[in-house]
Amino acid sequence: MLSINCPWCGARDETEFHYGSQAHVAYPENPETLSDEAWAHYIFFRDNPKGWFQERWVHTAGCRRWFNVWRNTVSHQFGPSYKPFTPAPARP
Amino acid sequence: MTKVNFEFDSKMYSGTKGEPLVVALLKNGIKTVTDSTYLSRPRGVMALGAEEPCALVQIDSGSGEPMVPATQVELVEGLAARGLAGIGDLPNVSDDARYDKANRHVEVLIIGSGVAGLKAAQIAVSKNQRVMLIDDAPRVGGYFVAKNNEIDPELLAVLDSPNLLHLQRTTAIGLYDQGYVVAIERRTDHLSANYDPKVARIRTWHIRAKEIILATGAFQRFLVFPNNDRPGIMLSHAAATYIDKYQVQIFKKAVVVTVDDQGYEDALRLHKNSIQVQAIVDVRSNAVGALVDEVKKAGIEIIFDASVTNTQADEKGELAQVAISKVDLTGKVLSAVKEISCDLLAVSGGWTPTVHLATFIGVKPKWVKEKAAFVLQDLPKGLSAVGSVAGDLGETENTPASFFGVLPEGELATVSFIDLQRDATVRDLKRATGAGLTSIEHIKRYTTIGTSHDQGKTSGTTTIGLLSQLISKELEEIGTLNFRPPYIPVLFSALAGRDRGELSDPIRTTPIHAWHLDAKAPFEDVGQWKRPWYFPQNKEELHQAVARECKAAREGVAVMDASTLGKIDIQGPDAAEFLDRIYTNMFSTLKINHSRYGLMCGVDGMVFDDGVTTRLGENHFLMTTTTGGAAKVLDWLEEWLQTEWPELKVYCSSVTEHWSTVAIVGPKSRALMKKLAPDLDVSNENFGFMTNQYAAVAQVPARIARISFSGELAYEINVEGFFGLHIWNAVMDAGKEFGITPYGTETMHVLRAEKGFVIVGQETDGTQTPQDLGMDWIVSKKKEFIGKRSFIRSDTSRDGRHQLVGLLPKDKLKLLPEGSYLVAKDSKQAIADSNHIGYITSSYHSAALSQTFALALVADGRNRVGQNAIVPLFDEQVEVVITEPIFYDKENTRRDG
């Protein structure tokens, strides 16, 4: 079980969280102006890197708040976590 | 030294309290503990601890336990065990012993309390760290103590440190990322054969450690040769420990076969205990040094360049004689040397560091030839190793040989055992390599080697070594097997702890639940909610009760507990704007005290949830969700508020339990409502459909809503949760004169399906748009909302999508199973999966229609209305007509009374 650092509550067990996929995928400004392909990219396509990845988690069984965090998909190490709409820390 | 009596294989014996069961068996002259799993060959004890591959027992005393190595069982008065031929019996009674769980956060966790572990604990404690020290044996000291050494009292003093939690009989079964370790502590089996229901028999520890130090030691390997499985053949350090430390005195004449200096050390321990050691058979060409000199001084013959290459048994199948031959290091037998009769063969095949826990998180051990061992390397931060698991296998004069056994041909290969528990042999391994397999993971699955209860603790490295001999590949290149948790077999009861029966999953009930129980309603599980399914009278069956309940709702008045609907309180100056973005339809135009049905979609345009939302004030809404979807919807709302629209001032709270809701349904509901709230004007002019009024009902303040999920005139009475039962009772009392009838979820489903109202999760599975469900009317063209762009994607706007339709079977009494396929009637190739055009989502008997009906999702369904189709069942083909998905009161004449 991962230990995840909630920026509001501190380190807690993974069972308190839900995963929220890749971070920094904003809802498009004007969806109706997008091509089908561009819209499909927003809905269905996400990066799947080997190594460091910025992703979202929500502290469901805690403060119920969303945040972003760096995680290494190979070593399962966590880098810094940070609140939404705050500048992302550098890649660990 | 307390004498105790115990039972083994239905016979009574005595032994000393606390000694391992295998020792008591050996002292009672029992060398054969059980038969092997598949070949029924006699097997005895081979090893010293959890790695034991042969001497399995089933425990019948206490709460019973299948498949325990007899090396791990401590003798207590009244213990009852029997030899187990590989496959355990689950006791057929429930395990009523107590099990619990504990959590622990520490700075340093040390696994293994041998000398290396104790020293690591001493260092950590001296740094004032919070330390936990666990070990699977009954006592500290590991192999050092097994060799009859005394631990330095200064070192032992660390156990008294207040910063140290020390647990013996505690096995780490799993090691995971971020310093997470799960351990099983056996707390009472060594005290009594019977369990005390008030005391936890096993405790599962969930430990989070900043730093983990592995001091797990090493296992000794055996060697492979024909008939290497007989009782009387043991790992050399195990034999020496049983005889030297535990004073087992049943063996007289021994032979030692070795690849390293360990064999010499153990030969001397046997010699000191008056065992006649007739030869040390060393696969190496030479060995020198003090140990060898001592062996020579003791008059023990040493045969170099040789191995044991066969054994003979006595009439009981136990070891009687060994054959010794010259061999080379590839496992080829060169020439016979001699045969020696003996009752003990001590095998020293080299040491395998106990690396399992580290490999659980992906560490790959490295083969070190001069140690003939896979040693840990490249440990991640926070994980380290000390002692023999770290490759510190002690200084020896002569390097060990990388030799794993002989590789005979023919019949002899079928009795040369590699995995003793699986009865897997050299022939199996050769068959695997003969089939072209070279990967150790493939070979494991092909031969089953390493898949038994011991997970290849003693056989894993041996298999890799023999493979290396067979395919002339270095062990380094072959690599190790991937081990997986748990490290030892674990009882499900231990993992479950107290989370059993009622506590296995939380149950949610409404304040009215007690009434439903009294009415003996069967319950339907909806998420974690217990909802009454139907209310049987006079031993009615489901469909009889449902027909009666439906008739009451359509013709009189019926009542339902609707308290389980998810409720989310939404407040803030931007609440209306927020709902406009979430729902496909408009909510900012909703008047105060009015309600509106809403549909929400995912970004992909697929229906996600639905429900009625009521505007309680300018900036205050109460959203209802499906019973099972409440938590998911709240998460969804929070996700958008927090991660996309932080500029919106909106606050959401779950208030599902805050309100009890009693729905009264049917043409007589207006009269009943009038009686319940005499001051309330219940006329349709003053209290219209989808509006709300406040009034006292049975002296309790209530919000009453004109909402209908049945098509009938209906009122939902909402009161503070606490008053739920009070209101329910008041409604039942007042309703008596109208013949009020309580109904459950099944009737609710029938009533709504007759009206063609969908249930999200029943008519939908996450691939339906509102348009697929015929709900275009609820999709706003004026505003932007989540999912809107997806409705014009080529896939969602194409022809031929599955659309909601109704079905009426030609046979009016035939109830179609939900989930059945539909096949086009005109299809030439009558029944084939490729012809299926859709499937049934809901299917019921209808009292109002006097026949059965169904809802279905059918390709291009709306264009097929009026056509016939076939529902192929197991033993018949049912003809149906495709209809509009609405069967009752198409003109909505009934909802206003």
Chai-1 contact restraints between the chains, C-beta under 6 A:
chainA,res_idxA,chainB,res_idxB,connection_type,confidence,min_distance_angstrom,max_distance_angstrom,comment,restraint_id
A,M1,B,Y180,contact,1.0,0.0,6.0,A-B,restraint_1
A,L2,B,D177,contact,1.0,0.0,6.0,A-B,restraint_2
A,L2,B,Q178,contact,1.0,0.0,6.0,A-B,restraint_3
A,S3,B,Q178,contact,1.0,0.0,6.0,A-B,restraint_4
A,Y27,B,E644,contact,1.0,0.0,6.0,A-B,restraint_5
A,P31,B,R789,contact,1.0,0.0,6.0,A-B,restraint_6
A,E32,B,R789,contact,1.0,0.0,6.0,A-B,restraint_7
A,D36,B,R793,contact,1.0,0.0,6.0,A-B,restraint_8
A,D36,B,S794,contact,1.0,0.0,6.0,A-B,restraint_9
A,W39,B,R789,contact,1.0,0.0,6.0,A-B,restraint_10
A,I43,B,V603,contact,1.0,0.0,6.0,A-B,restraint_11
A,I43,B,D604,contact,1.0,0.0,6.0,A-B,restraint_12
A,W66,B,Q642,contact,1.0,0.0,6.0,A-B,restraint_13
A,W66,B,T643,contact,1.0,0.0,6.0,A-B,restraint_14
A,H76,B,D177,contact,1.0,0.0,6.0,A-B,restraint_15
A,P84,B,T643,contact,1.0,0.0,6.0,A-B,restraint_16
